[in-house]
Every structure is written in structure tokens, then in C-alpha cells.
């Protein structure tokens, strides 16, 4: 009996951890621009949806296409500092033709830039979009405890 409880719990944790991320019907993108050390748009981007109202120059705008972008302009291979590095986060009219999130060098407004596309609510914030399995651990322990008492 106890082995089957653990097997069911492990299966539950695996399924719950691999469930697709739930995206809202209204998708928003961060909108901001920073140059060098000035502004709050630069990397590392440490804001979330609750910080938008308090941070000047940062907003979360509705995005009809659902595709957000991040453009890094300047700061080429010969740059010694980040003085000329500009980072802009925005909503883009349409994403890549194959509907896949990606980052690549491209031409934007007649300049060579590094641009990232992502689809999802406020996805153009931080670099990491991977969910961590650690928050599922307390849930698994709780489920084991409850199922063992049955």
C-alpha cells in the first residue's frame, strides 16, 4: 500500500511539473528603454508585474500579437564598457514565422542588433523562463503525508 502511494505521488509531481505554463488571454509586454547604466530596463532585469506602477520608465502594455521583444543595441565585440549599450523591451507586431521563441542577431531600424522574441504574458522580463522543480517538493511531501494517513 505504501509503495503505491509513493508511486502515485511521484507520477503526480512529474505531471504537475511538466504541465504547460498557463498564459492569460490578455498578454502584456514590458515596455522600457535604457542606455548604459541609466534606467531600469537594463540587464539583469529584476522587476515583476507588481513593480510596474512604482518604477518610472517601466510599463506593462497590452500586446495584441502576444509577442514580446527585447533589443540589445550597441556593445559590439570591441566595446570596452556598456556606455553605448541600449536595451529596449517592447511588444512586437508579429513574431517569427515558425512561432518559436528565439534570440538572434538581426537588422532593426537599419541597425545591427541582438533581438529576442518570446510569446507569453510579460515574457520579455528576465532571461530565465524555466520553471524550477523545487517549489513542487513541499507539495509532494504534503501529498505523501496525506495519502499515508488514508
C-alpha positions in Angstrom: 0.0 0.0 0.0 2.7 2.4 1.0 4.7 1.8 -2.2 1.7 2.6 -4.4 1.2 5.9 -2.5 4.7 6.9 -3.3 4.4 5.9 -7.0 1.1 7.9 -7.3 2.8 10.9 -5.7 5.8 10.7 -7.9 3.6 10.5 -11.0 1.6 13.5 -9.8 4.7 15.6 -9.2 6.1 14.7 -12.7 2.8 15.6 -14.4 2.3 18.8 -12.4 5.9 19.9 -13.1 5.6 19.3 -16.8 2.2 21.0 -17.2 2.3 23.8 -19.7 2.6 27.3 -18.4 -0.8 29.0 -18.1 -0.9 32.2 -20.2 -3.5 34.8 -19.7 -5.9 35.8 -22.5 -4.6 39.3 -22.3 -0.9 39.1 -22.9 1.3 42.0 -21.8 4.8 43.0 -22.5 7.2 45.2 -20.6 7.9 48.5 -22.3 11.1 50.4 -21.4 14.4 51.6 -22.7 17.8 52.1 -21.0 21.1 53.2 -22.2 24.3 52.3 -20.4 23.9 52.3 -16.6 21.0 54.6 -16.7 17.4 53.4 -16.4 15.7 50.3 -15.1 15.4 48.4 -18.4 19.0 47.1 -18.4 20.0 43.5 -17.6 19.8 42.0 -15.1 16.1 42.9 -15.2 14.8 42.4 -11.6 11.2 43.6 -11.8 7.9 41.8 -11.9 4.3 42.7 -12.6 3.8 44.3 -9.2 6.8 46.7 -9.6 5.5 48.3 -12.8 3.4 51.0 -11.1 6.3 52.1 -8.8 9.2 52.2 -11.3 9.4 55.2 -13.6 10.0 54.5 -17.2 8.7 50.9 -16.9 5.2 49.9 -18.0 3.3 46.7 -18.8 1.4 47.3 -22.0 -1.3 45.0 -23.6 0.0 43.3 -26.7 -2.4 42.2 -29.4 0.0 39.9 -31.1 1.1 38.2 -27.9 4.8 38.5 -29.0 7.2 40.5 -26.9 10.7 41.5 -27.8 14.0 42.6 -26.3 16.5 44.5 -28.4 20.2 45.0 -27.4 21.8 47.7 -29.5 25.5 48.6 -29.4 28.0 47.0 -27.2 29.7 45.2 -30.0 32.7 42.8 -29.7 35.1 45.7 -29.5 33.2 47.7 -26.8 35.2 48.3 -23.6 32.2 49.3 -21.5 28.4 49.3 -21.6 28.2 53.1 -22.2 26.8 52.8 -25.7 24.7 49.7 -24.9 20.9 50.3 -25.2 18.3 47.8 -24.2 14.7 48.1 -25.2 11.7 45.9 -24.2 8.5 46.1 -26.2 5.5 44.5 -27.9 6.2 43.4 -31.5 3.6 43.3 -34.2 4.3 39.7 -35.1 6.7 37.0 -34.1 8.9 34.7 -36.1 7.3 32.8 -39.0 7.7 29.4 -37.2 6.2 30.7 -33.9 9.2 29.7 -31.9 10.8 31.8 -29.1 14.4 32.8 -30.1 17.3 35.2 -29.9 19.5 36.2 -32.8 21.5 39.0 -34.5 19.2 40.9 -36.9 18.7 44.3 -38.5 16.2 46.5 -36.7 15.6 50.2 -37.7 18.6 49.9 -40.1 20.9 48.9 -37.3 22.5 45.6 -36.4 21.1 44.4 -33.1 20.7 41.3 -31.0 16.9 40.7 -30.7 14.9 38.2 -28.7 11.3 37.2 -29.3 9.0 35.4 -26.8 5.3 34.7 -26.6 3.6 34.9 -23.2 2.5 37.3 -20.5 5.4 39.6 -19.5 7.8 37.1 -21.0 10.4 39.8 -22.0 11.4 40.4 -18.4 14.1 38.1 -17.1 16.3 35.8 -19.1 15.1 32.7 -17.4 11.7 31.4 -18.3 12.3 27.9 -17.0 10.2 26.7 -14.1 12.1 25.3 -11.2 11.0 21.9 -9.8 11.9 22.8 -6.2 8.5 24.5 -5.4 6.9 21.1 -6.2 8.8 19.4 -3.4 6.7 20.7 -0.5 3.6 19.7 -2.4 4.9 16.2 -2.9 5.8 15.8 0.8 2.3 17.1 1.8 0.7 14.6 -0.7 2.7 11.7 0.7 1.7 12.6 4.3 -2.0 12.9 3.5 -2.0 9.7 1.4 -0.2 7.7 4.1 -2.8 8.6 6.7 -5.6 7.3 4.5 
